[in-house]
Amino acid sequence: MSIKIPLSKIEEGIKLALQKCDEHLASAEILASKSALSNAVVSLEFGIEEFGRAVALIEKHKAGSEDIET
């Protein structure tokens, strides 16, 4: 299924996904420094997921496409 999202909202989504990615990576760094490695890995995985979301949105924005797969 796909939905239409205005390009301006896609830009917002890119910024938000990158911000969340940074937050997850910062959390992972803190957790790793406290030797909570299992928890750090989970935060790292969330960061990677958010980064992937940002990349997908960037590709849609570059293409000028407002159709987003859900």
C-alpha positions as CSV (number, residue, x, y, z in Angstrom):
1,M,0.0,0.0,0.0
2,S,1.2,3.5,-0.7
3,I,0.2,6.9,0.6
4,K,0.8,10.4,-0.7
5,I,2.9,12.7,1.6
6,P,3.7,16.3,0.5
7,L,7.4,16.8,-0.3
8,S,7.6,19.4,2.5
9,K,6.5,16.8,5.0
10,I,9.0,14.3,3.6
11,E,11.7,16.9,4.4
12,E,10.4,17.0,7.9
13,G,10.5,13.2,8.1
14,I,14.1,13.1,6.9
15,K,15.2,15.6,9.6
16,L,13.2,13.7,12.3
17,A,14.6,10.3,11.3
18,L,18.2,11.7,11.4
19,Q,17.6,13.3,14.8
20,K,16.2,10.0,16.2
21,C,19.2,8.2,14.6
22,D,21.6,10.5,16.5
23,E,19.7,10.0,19.7
24,H,19.8,6.2,19.4
25,L,23.5,6.2,18.6
26,A,24.2,8.5,21.6
27,S,22.3,6.1,23.8
28,A,24.2,3.2,22.4
29,E,27.5,4.9,23.2
30,I,26.5,5.6,26.8
31,L,25.2,2.1,27.3
32,A,28.4,0.6,25.8
33,S,30.5,2.8,28.1
34,K,28.6,1.3,31.1
35,S,29.2,-2.2,29.8
36,A,25.5,-2.7,29.1
37,L,26.4,-4.2,25.7
38,S,23.1,-6.0,25.0
39,N,21.2,-2.8,25.5
40,A,23.7,-0.9,23.4
41,V,23.1,-3.3,20.5
42,V,19.4,-2.7,20.7
43,S,19.9,1.1,20.6
44,L,22.3,0.7,17.7
45,E,19.7,-1.4,15.8
46,F,17.1,1.4,16.3
47,G,19.6,3.9,15.1
48,I,20.3,1.9,11.9
49,E,16.6,1.5,11.3
50,E,16.1,5.3,11.6
51,F,19.0,5.9,9.3
52,G,17.5,3.5,6.7
53,R,14.2,5.4,7.0
54,A,16.0,8.7,6.3
55,V,17.8,7.2,3.3
56,A,14.5,5.9,1.8
57,L,12.9,9.3,2.3
58,I,15.8,11.1,0.8
59,E,15.5,8.9,-2.3
60,K,11.8,9.7,-2.6
61,H,12.5,13.4,-2.2
62,K,15.2,13.4,-4.8
63,A,12.9,11.6,-7.2
64,G,10.2,14.2,-6.5
65,S,7.8,11.3,-5.5
66,E,5.1,11.9,-2.9
67,D,4.2,8.2,-2.9
68,I,5.5,6.4,0.2
69,E,5.2,2.6,0.7
70,T,3.7,1.6,4.1
